[in-house]
Amino acid sequence: MHSHHNALGLASALRPVQPVTLIRPHAARRAARFFVEKFLGRALYAVKANPSPDLLRVLWDSGITHFDVASIAEVRLVAETLPAAVQCFMHPVKAEEAIREAYFDHGVRTFSLDTMDELDKIVRATGNADDLNLCVRIRVSSDHSKLSLASKFGAEPDEMKELLFAARQAADALGVCFHVGSQAMTPAAYAEAMERVRAAIVQAAVTVDIVDVGGGFPSTYPGMEPPPLETYFEVIHRAFESLPISYSAELWCEPGRALCAEYASVLVRVEKRRGDELYINDGAYGALFDAAHIGWRFPVNLVREEASDARDLPFSFYGPTCDDLDRMAGPFMLPADVGPGDYIEIGMLGAYGCAMRTAFNGFGAVSTMVVADEPMASLYETDREVASSNVVQL
Ligand SMILES: *Cc1c(COP(=O)(O)O)cnc(C)c1O
């Protein structure tokens, strides 16, 4: 893969006509090391946030050995990319054929569920296997998160007793899992969820071997700066220590966003300006789904050889398709003299950005380049020495 120092080096050298995904393996490495070293348990990478095989390998090389997968295509991808990785199939509603293939062909032993039907399905599809790790997903509040995952999945607290009891009979190891919603803005989200877990365990009076606090760990975006990740870990560690579970019970988490948000940005070109609206060559059907559909703001930077000294103004973006929905309201703060032909770097698109790209209207093509500079924002301590020593390995 080609590499450049930064967006400006790339834009000056290549004047790219199509958007370019800029990847920063050192940023993903730093995030993975952070979880491996500071989370006192096991961190599974949630593959859906960004399934790029290059990223999977970077995470693996940095000590992430377990992967949270949600579809048979993700199972096959991880099996192919990292044959020694351990996969956990954490979607609570799976096709029976997918469970069978995952279990018999790819060695998957960990499955989540939130109904008796799903438990029966797993038992049937695996031929009454006696080596299953079964994680019962409990519904928790998404109130502290920017993106809810609360309505779709999770057993109600009053259904947990029967489910935990039945899963205990079928499981070698029994777990409880939840998801507080994505981009949880306060550690209190986990404290409250752990209280539900405690109540469910006490009521069911079963031995629990795994407590999986799911994803939801935040990244940093304009207007959404969360407290340090360490404070999330402290809250989770404390709650875990006080649960009525076996002495050897394991603590798991499933970060998606936090491991890869800083991994990628996108370099786009302005094709037209109409007042405070910029028509750019990537959009809602490309890497900017969240910017369009949930009004997410991402950091932006005008990429010009001679920095503009015009003051910043708020702009909105239109994407390249012939569709009014292809609009990102922002506001995105850029120098007042930005115009056609200018390049803009849009940061923090490593999670749920590049992964969402479609080819709608003929605009899916992108190239990918490695850059060595720092991401436009970071939740991790900047260790310039580590970052620059990694450049040579790219
Ligand atoms: C999406 C998802 C994750 C990752 O969530 P983030 O908010 O990106 O950390 C983890 N676990 C499950 C079950 C998920 O569906």
Ligand as a Chemical Component Dictionary entry (heavy atoms), coordinates in Angstrom:
data_LIG
# 
_chem_comp.id                   LIG 
_chem_comp.type                 NON-POLYMER 
_chem_comp.pdbx_formal_charge   0 
_chem_comp.three_letter_code    LIG 
# 
loop_
_chem_comp_atom.comp_id 
_chem_comp_atom.atom_id 
_chem_comp_atom.alt_atom_id 
_chem_comp_atom.type_symbol 
_chem_comp_atom.charge 
_chem_comp_atom.model_Cartn_x 
_chem_comp_atom.model_Cartn_y 
_chem_comp_atom.model_Cartn_z 
_chem_comp_atom.pdbx_ordinal 
LIG C1 C1 C 0 -22.207 -2.944 17.576 1  
LIG C2 C2 C 0 -21.894 -3.859 18.684 2  
LIG C3 C3 C 0 -20.712 -3.689 19.425 3  
LIG C4 C4 C 0 -19.766 -2.520 19.219 4  
LIG O1 O1 O 0 -20.339 -1.359 19.668 5  
LIG P1 P1 P 0 -19.497 0.027  19.758 6  
LIG O2 O2 O 0 -20.500 1.001  20.213 7  
LIG O3 O3 O 0 -18.979 0.286  18.405 8  
LIG O4 O4 O 0 -18.398 -0.194 20.733 9  
LIG C5 C5 C 0 -20.427 -4.604 20.411 10 
LIG N1 N1 N 0 -21.252 -5.635 20.666 11 
LIG C6 C6 C 0 -22.413 -5.835 19.985 12 
LIG C7 C7 C 0 -23.252 -6.995 20.322 13 
LIG C8 C8 C 0 -22.757 -4.949 18.974 14 
LIG O5 O5 O 0 -23.906 -5.130 18.295 15 
# 
loop_
_chem_comp_bond.comp_id 
_chem_comp_bond.atom_id_1 
_chem_comp_bond.atom_id_2 
_chem_comp_bond.value_order 
_chem_comp_bond.pdbx_ordinal 
LIG C1 C2 SING 1  
LIG C2 C3 SING 2  
LIG C2 C8 DOUB 3  
LIG C3 C4 SING 4  
LIG C3 C5 DOUB 5  
LIG C4 O1 SING 6  
LIG O1 P1 SING 7  
LIG P1 O2 DOUB 8  
LIG P1 O3 SING 9  
LIG P1 O4 SING 10 
LIG C5 N1 SING 11 
LIG N1 C6 DOUB 12 
LIG C6 C7 SING 13 
LIG C6 C8 SING 14 
LIG C8 O5 SING 15 
# 
